């Protein structure tokens, strides 16, 4: 029997690979060379990355959009681990998934007690060794997370991001000569993208 011309083929599932392409698409504005290398390592084209991002945006804005936690479970499967976190007076739950592109990182979705998603970003894997951050020179793209930077250069002040998946931190840090300078660090999906150094 021939296919009906108007018949719609079912869309292929949105996979963990597609999700990694979404993460990369947001990082391409700041670090196109790193994203290009990662794209080649994954064996995908620029068109594949654009298509994954387009489908992701459609999922987010669909009238039938799933709740964020269910969406991640449907794409990434069951979490590798579920960790209890105390935030102020509230007991929260953190769902962690591996991200093959960054073996030492995990994608974390932080759930409030009512099940709402409070945060979704990359963090260091629980048993992975984090970077040593002592000077501005250590702050290289993709080397550290928001949390690690804030701890290394406390007190750090959070800044409004330019998009929902972007964060900023303002702090002082020594340069290689030991002079303390004002620094603004920008992150996408929780991973460092670039720093701006002032006087």
C-alpha positions in Angstrom: 0.0 0.0 0.0 1.4 3.4 -1.0 1.9 6.2 1.5 -0.7 8.8 1.5 0.9 12.1 0.3 -0.6 13.9 3.4 0.5 11.2 5.8 2.7 12.6 8.6 5.7 10.6 9.6 6.1 10.4 13.4 8.9 12.6 14.7 12.0 10.8 15.8 12.6 10.8 19.6 14.5 13.7 21.1 17.6 11.9 22.4 20.4 12.6 25.0 22.6 13.5 21.9 20.1 16.1 20.8 20.1 17.5 24.4 23.9 17.9 24.3 23.4 19.8 21.0 21.0 22.2 22.7 23.6 22.9 25.4 26.3 23.5 22.8 24.0 25.8 20.7 23.7 28.2 23.7 27.5 28.1 24.2 28.3 28.8 20.5 27.8 32.6 21.0 30.8 32.8 23.4 33.0 29.9 22.3 32.4 28.9 18.7 35.8 27.0 18.4 35.1 24.8 21.4 31.6 24.1 20.2 32.9 23.3 16.7 35.4 20.8 18.3 32.7 19.2 20.4 30.3 19.0 17.4 33.0 17.1 15.4 33.6 14.8 18.4 29.9 14.0 18.4 29.8 13.5 14.6 27.0 15.9 13.9 26.5 18.8 11.5 25.7 22.5 12.1 22.3 21.7 10.6 21.8 18.9 13.2 22.5 21.3 16.0 20.1 23.9 14.7 17.4 21.3 14.2 17.9 20.0 17.8 17.6 23.5 19.1 14.5 24.2 17.0 12.8 21.1 18.3 13.8 21.9 21.9 12.3 25.4 21.6 9.1 23.9 20.2 8.9 21.5 23.1 9.3 24.3 25.6 6.6 26.5 24.1 4.1 23.8 23.1 0.7 24.2 24.7 1.0 20.5 25.7 4.5 21.0 27.1 5.4 18.5 29.8 6.6 19.7 33.2 10.3 20.3 33.2 11.2 17.3 35.4 9.1 14.9 33.3 10.6 16.4 30.1 14.2 15.6 31.3 13.2 12.1 32.3 11.6 11.4 29.0 14.8 12.6 27.1 17.6 11.5 29.5 16.0 8.5 31.1 16.0 7.9 34.9 18.5 10.0 36.7 21.9 8.5 37.6 21.3 9.7 41.1 18.8 11.6 43.3 20.3 13.7 46.1 18.6 15.4 48.9 19.6 19.1 49.3 18.8 21.5 52.1 18.1 25.0 50.7 17.4 27.4 53.7 14.5 25.7 55.5 13.4 23.5 52.6 14.3 20.0 51.7 14.8 19.8 48.0 15.7 17.0 45.6 18.5 17.2 42.9 18.2 14.9 39.9 21.6 14.2 38.3 22.3 12.9 34.8 25.7 12.2 33.1 26.6 14.3 30.0 29.0 12.3 27.8 30.6 15.5 26.4 31.8 16.4 29.9 32.4 13.2 31.8 33.3 15.0 35.0 30.1 17.0 35.0 26.4 16.2 35.7 23.3 17.9 34.5 21.4 18.8 37.6 17.7 19.6 37.9 16.8 21.0 41.4 13.2 20.3 42.5 11.4 22.3 45.1 9.3 20.4 47.7 6.2 20.9 45.5 7.9 19.4 42.5 8.6 22.7 40.6 12.0 23.0 39.0 14.1 25.7 40.7 17.2 25.3 38.7 18.7 23.3 35.8 22.4 23.5 35.0 25.8 21.6 34.9 27.6 20.9 38.1 30.7 18.9 39.0 30.0 15.1 39.4 29.9 14.2 43.1 33.1 12.2 43.1 35.0 14.1 40.4 38.0 16.3 41.3 37.2 20.0 40.6 39.7 22.5 39.2 42.1 24.5 41.3 41.0 28.1 41.0 43.4 30.6 42.6 44.0 33.3 39.9 42.2 34.9 37.0 44.4 32.8 34.7 42.7 29.6 36.0 39.3 30.9 34.7 39.4 29.4 31.2 36.3 28.5 29.2 34.5 25.3 30.2 36.9 24.8 33.1 34.5 25.4 36.0 30.9 25.7 37.1 29.1 28.6 38.8 29.3 26.9 42.2 33.0 26.2 42.0 33.8 29.8 40.9 31.6 31.3 43.6 33.3 29.2 46.3 36.9 29.9 45.0 36.4 33.6 44.9 34.0 34.3 47.7 32.2 36.6 48.2 30.8 36.5 44.7 27.8 38.5 43.7 25.2 36.9 41.4 24.3 38.9 38.2 21.2 38.8 36.1 21.8 36.6 33.0 21.1 37.8 29.5 19.0 34.7 28.8 17.2 32.0 30.9 20.2 29.6 30.6 22.8 32.2 31.4 24.2 33.4 34.8 26.9 35.9 35.9 29.1 36.4 38.9 31.0 39.5 40.0 34.0 39.1 42.3 37.6 40.2 42.9 40.5 37.8 42.0 44.2 38.1 41.8 46.0 38.2 38.5 49.2 36.3 37.9 51.2 39.1 39.6 48.9 39.0 42.6 47.1 42.3 41.9 43.4 41.9 42.8 41.1 42.9 40.0 37.3 43.2 39.4 36.1 40.2 37.4 32.7 39.4 35.8 32.4 35.8 34.8 29.6 34.6 32.4 28.2 31.1 32.4 25.9 29.2 30.1 24.0 26.2 31.5 26.2 26.6 34.6 29.5 26.2 32.8 32.1 29.1 32.5 32.1 30.7 29.1 34.2 33.9 29.5 35.5 36.5 31.9 35.8 40.3 31.7 38.6 41.8 33.9 38.5 45.4 35.1 41.0 47.5 37.0 
